[in-house]
Amino acid sequence: MGTPDPGWIAAQCVASAQAMRNACSATHLSRHRAGFGWTVRPVAGSVLASARVANWNPEPDYFHHWIRDSAIVLRAVPLAIAADPAARSFWLRFIGDFIGFSLSITDPGRNGPAVNPLRGSTLPSHSRFLRPDAELAALHGDAWQGEPRVAPDGSPDPENWSRPQDDGPALRASALMSVLADLPDLALPSAEALIARDLAHVLRIAGRACIGPWEEAPPRRSTFTLLVAWDALDRGIVRLGDPGGLMLAAARRIEALMVQAEDPETGGWRESIEAPNGVLDSATCLALLNARRVDGPFAMTGQRAHATAAALEREFARLYPINRGRDVPAIGRWGGDAYFDGNPWYPTTLGFAELHYRIAAETGDPAAFAKAEAWLHLIQRVAPRPAGPLPEQFDRVTGSPASCLDLTWSAAAFLEAAAARETAVRAMAGAEARGR
């Protein structure tokens, strides 16, 4: 199996940290959408899903603050600091701004506009993309927490999109709790208020059908959303306490729902409770990775986690021409994905690398480590040179960059995979030394 070059890993870590920084508190950027007559300028604390200005011709327009993506990026901030220590002061300031921004966009006392603010400036060719007035006017109270994204200036999303989506608040709460464990001096009242607000939302809606992580209709109970909600509640019990037992009860309900998603064909978990047998999704593995449990029903090393990942590997090995003759397959989202031709994704392929590095660190399994190395080596082969921003996807035949060419999530995923590799290398070296 291939082995990644340590020099490339180090260079790509620095480049990924810089790509993340360019998308966070990006007050130096602006975006004019001519079809809407709309100019937006990011404010401090926002996170652009991509800092590139694109118009779906063909590169997608990701100049938005997605709640899910921003939480994933937040969790990787300590790794960005480690990769580029000179930026530490920027990142510490960003975390405070991110907390303030997140509290602002979820303020239950805030009311949405009665009329879409772009209605008067939008060209007829773009009017079908405008969000209905009634939907915006209905935004108040906890409804803000179901928004999958906002404009990077903090205003509500004026475009049509799939809603509600419940993974973001759960991921944000877990990410902030993780970051505060690494940077306890930032555990200020505002941080605790955001965690409490997000957990209260997760408690209210845990287990409901909603739009899944890839924002595809119809609403369903996806295993990704169930798992990240369970993880947030479980972490919240430890951090905040649970005197009434409400969070524990909600976590137990999610565990019971996950039983309904057990897949008899593969032995893993299906994409959702509603999915047919045999329909799996890489997002389930990303949620298990996000939780990082080593025991209990959702352990990364558990039988169902292994079966889910193994079945997805087999599916993508058959599906993508680029995987012919490879020791490990490039990983996409799900077998029927058609978005930008349904290519392998950087976040999912890097996620499988990180997952197996973490399994190797816990178990000492050399086969898991070798597979993780092969996945990172695959990324090295397809990633643009020299080290820099990483795309969203790579072509299923050629490996060329596809879709968004600078995805902030990809940068965070690389930092996480590289850090997991360091952990695995140390753990396995320690185990070998103890065995001698």
N, C-alpha and C positions, 0 to 999 in steps of 0.2 A: 504493500500500500504506500501511497505517496506521503511525504513528510514536508510540512511547510517550512520555509526559510525563516529562521529567527530574526534575521535582519529585516526582512519584509514585514514580519509581524510588528516589530518595533516601529518601523516607519509608518505602517498603516494605523497603528494606535494613535500616533501623533496626528496624522491626517484626519482620523475619525473624530478625535477630540476637537480639532479645529473646525471640522464640518458641523459638529454639534453646536459649537460656540457661534458660528455664523448664523445659525437658525434660531438661537435663543436671545430674547430681548433684542431682536434685530431692528432696532430703531433707526439704523442706517439705511434701511431698505424701504421701498414703497412699491405699490402694485396698482396699475391702472387697468381696469377691465372696461375697454371701450364699449362693448356691447351693452353694458349696464350703466355706463356713465359714472363709474364708481372708482374712486381712488382710495386705497386703504394703506395705512402706515402702521406697522406693528408698534405696540407699546411694550414697556419693560415688563418682563414676566411671562410674555407670550412665547410660544414655541411653534415655529413654522414646520409643518410636515415636510416641506421642502423650501429652501430659499430661492429656488429657480423660478423665474417668471416664464410661464408657459401657457399656451392657449388651446390645449387639446389638438395640436396640429403637427405632429401627433403626441408630443409629450404632455402629460396631464397637468392640470392646474392644481397644485397642492399648497398654494399660498394661503393656508388656513391653520388655525390652532385646533387640532384634533385632541379631544380629551384623552383618548387611549394612547396615541402616539406620544403626547406630552408626558404622560405618566411613565412610559417606558424610557423616555429620554431622561427624566428626572432621576430615575433609579440608577442610571449610568453616570451621573454627575461625579460621584467620588472617583470613578475610574477615569473620567476625563481629567480630573485634577491630578491623579497619579501619572497620567500620560504626559501632561503639560503643566508642571507645577507653577510655572510663571503666571498661569491664568487663574490661580486659586482665588484671588480677590474678586475677579469677575464672577466666578461661580458661586461664591458665598453670597454676593449681592444678588445674583440671579435667583437663588433659592428663596430669599426673602421676597423678591419681586414676584416670583411664581406663586407663592402663597397668597400674596395680596391680590394678584390678578385672578386666581382661582376663587377666592372668597368673593370678589366683585362679580364674576360672571355667574355665580351660583346664589347670589343674594336673594333670599326668598321674598324680600320686600320689594324687589324690582319688578316692574311691569314691562311686557313687550310692547312694541309700537302698535297703534291701532291700524296703521296702514303701512305696507311695505315701503320703506324709505326710498327704494329704487324704482318704484312704479312710474314716477314721472320722467325719469331719465333713461329708462331702458328702451332700446331699439325694438321694433316689432319682431325682428328675427330672434330676439332673446327672451321675449315675454313668457314663453312657455317654461322657462327655467326659473321664473320668480316664485318664491314661496307665497302661498295664499295669505291674504291679510288676516283671516280668522285664525289661522294657525299661529301667527306671530302675536296677535292680540291675546291669545290664550296662555301665553307664557307668563307665569307667576308662580310663587311658592316653590314647591318641589319639582315642578315641571322643568325648571332650568336644568335639573340634574339628569334629565333624559336626553339632553342635547348632545349629539355625537361630536359637534364641532361648533366653534364660534369664529367670527372674523378676528384676526390678530390684533385689532384695536379694541377688542372686548365687546363689540356690538353683536347682537344676535345674527345668526346666519340668515341672509335674505334669500338664499337659493333653495330650491327644492332638494330634499335629501331624505334618506330613510330614517325614520324615528319611531319610537324612542329606542335608545341604545344604553344598556346598563353596565357595560364593562368598564367604562371610563372612571366613574367615581370609586369603584372597588380597586382598580389598579392604582389610582392616585393615592388612596389611603394607604395601601400596602407599600407603594414606592416611598411615600413620605415617611412612614414608620421605619423603613429600611435605611433611608438617608439619615434620619435623626439618630439611628443607632450608630452610624459611622461618624456623624458630626453632632454630638449631643448639645453643643453650645447653641445650636440653632433651634432648640426645642422651646420656642417662645410661645406665648399665649395664642398668637395668630396661627401657628402651626398646629397646636392642639385643637383649636377651633375648627380648622379645615378638616382634620382627621375625624373629629366628632361629627361634623356635618355630613361628610361622605359616608361614614359608617351608619348614621341614622337613615340615610337614603337606602343603603344596601339592605339594612334591616327591614325597611318598609316594603321593598320590592323583590326580595330574594326569592328566586324560583319562578318569577313571572315570565311569560313569553315576551320577547323583544327582538329587535334587529341584532343579528350576530356580529362577530368582530369584523367580517369582511363587508358588512353593510348591504347584504343581499336580503331582499324580501322573500318570503313573508316572515313575520315575527315567529319565533320558536324558542324553545328552551335549549340553547346550544350548550354543549359541555364546556366550551371555553368560558362563557359567561357564568355558568354555574360554578366552575372551579375557582375563577378569580373572586367571585363573591364569597365563596366558602373561605378562601385564603384570607381575605380582608377581615371577615368576622372572626376567624380563629386568631389572627394577630391582634385584633381589637380587644378581644377578651383578655389577652395577656397585658396589653398596654393600658387599657382604660378600666378593666374590671367589668363584671357583668352581674351586678347584685340581683337583678330580677331574673336572670337566666334567659333573657330574650335573645341575645346573640347566639348563645349555645343552642337554643331551640331552633333558631333559623338555620344554623349550620347543620344540625341533625336533619332538618327537612331537605336540605340540599343533598346530603349524603344519600337519603332515600330516593331522591329524584335521579341521582347518578346511577343507581341500581337499574332504573328503567332504561338507561342508555347503554347498558351492557350489550355488546354485539355477539350473538351466538356464532356468527360465521368466522370471526377473527379472534375472539377472546378479548378484544380491546373495548374501547368506548366509541360509540357512533358520534357523528358530528353533532347530533342533537337527539333529544328524546323522540322527536317527530320523524327523524331520518329513517329511511328504510335500512334493513339489515345490510351490512357490508359497506355503507357509506360513511367513510371516515374523513377527518380533516386534520391537517397539521396543527391548526390552532389549538386543538386539545393538548397536544404535546407541549406547545408553548405555554399553556396555562399550567401544566404540571411543572414545567421548568420554572415558571414565575413563582410557584409556591415553594419550590426547593425543599420539599419534605423528604426525609429519609426513612420514615416509618409511617404507619397508619394507612388508611385506604387509598390515599393519593400520593404515595411515595414514588419518587422518580425511579426507584429500583424495583418497584412492585411488578407483579405478574401482568396486570392489565396495562400498566404504562408500557412495559416491554412489548406486549402484544400489539398495542396501538401503533407504536413506532415501527415495529417490524412489518406490519401489514402495509403501512404507508410507504415504507422503503420498497417493498415488492411492487406496489402499484406504480410508483414513479419510475422504478427501474424499467418497467415495461412501456411506460407512456412516452418518455422523452428519448429521442434519438441520441442526444448528447450523453446519455447514460450507458450506451453500449460499450462493453468492455471495461467499465469502471468498477473499482472495488466497492465504492459507495455511490448511491445515486444522488444527483441534484434533486432537491426537494421543492415541490410547489405547494399550493394551498390545499386543493382537493382535486380528485381525478377529473371532474367535469368542469373545472374552471376554464372560462373563456375570456377573461379580462386580459386585454392586450395579447390575445392568443393563448392564454393559460400557460405561461412559462414558469420555470423555476424562479423562486424568490430568494434574494439575499437574506432577509430576516428568518425565513424558515430553514434554509440550508445552514446558516450560521447557528440557528437555534438547535438543530440536530447535532451539530458539532459541540456546542456548549453542553447539551444534555448528556452526551456520552463522555465528555471530559468530567462532568460532575459525577456520573456513575462510576467512572474509573477511580476518581478520588475517594469515593465512599467504599468501593468494593475491592480496589486493587486489580480489577479485571484488565489484563493487557489487551484483550480483544476490543473492549470498549474504547480504550485509549487509542488503539491503532485506527479504529473507525473514525474517531474524532479528528485525528491527525489527517486522515484522508479527506474528510470534508473540508477542513481548513485549507489543505493543499489544493482542493478543487476551487475554492474561492480565490486562492492566489493565482490560479491559472486563468480564471475568467475576469478578474477584477481589472479595471483600467489601470494603466501605468503612465507615469509614476504614481506612487501612493497618493490618494486624494479622496474626494467624495465617492461614495459607493451608490450604485443605482438601486432601484427597487427590484428589478428582475434581470435575468440574462436569458438570451434566446435558447429555446429548447433544442435547437439543432447546432447552432454555431457557438453559443456562449457569449455572443455580443451583447452589450448593454441594451436593455429594453425598458420601455415605459419611462418613469421618472429617472433622471440621471443623477440625482443627488437627494436620496431619501434619508432624512434625519434618523429614522428608525434603523436603517441599515448601519449607520455609524454607531449607534448605541449597541446594536446586536454584535458588531465586531468587537467592541470593547468588552462586552460581557463574555464572548467566546474566548478572547485572548486571556482575560483574567481567570476564567475557569481552567484554561490550559496551564497557567502558572500553578494554580492550586493542585491540579492533577499531577504535574511533574514533581512538585514537592512531596505530595502524599505518597506517590509510588516510589520515589527515591528513599523516603523515610522507611517505608515498609521493606524495601530491599535491604537497607542497612540493618534493620532489626533482624532480618532473616539470616544475615551472615554470622 
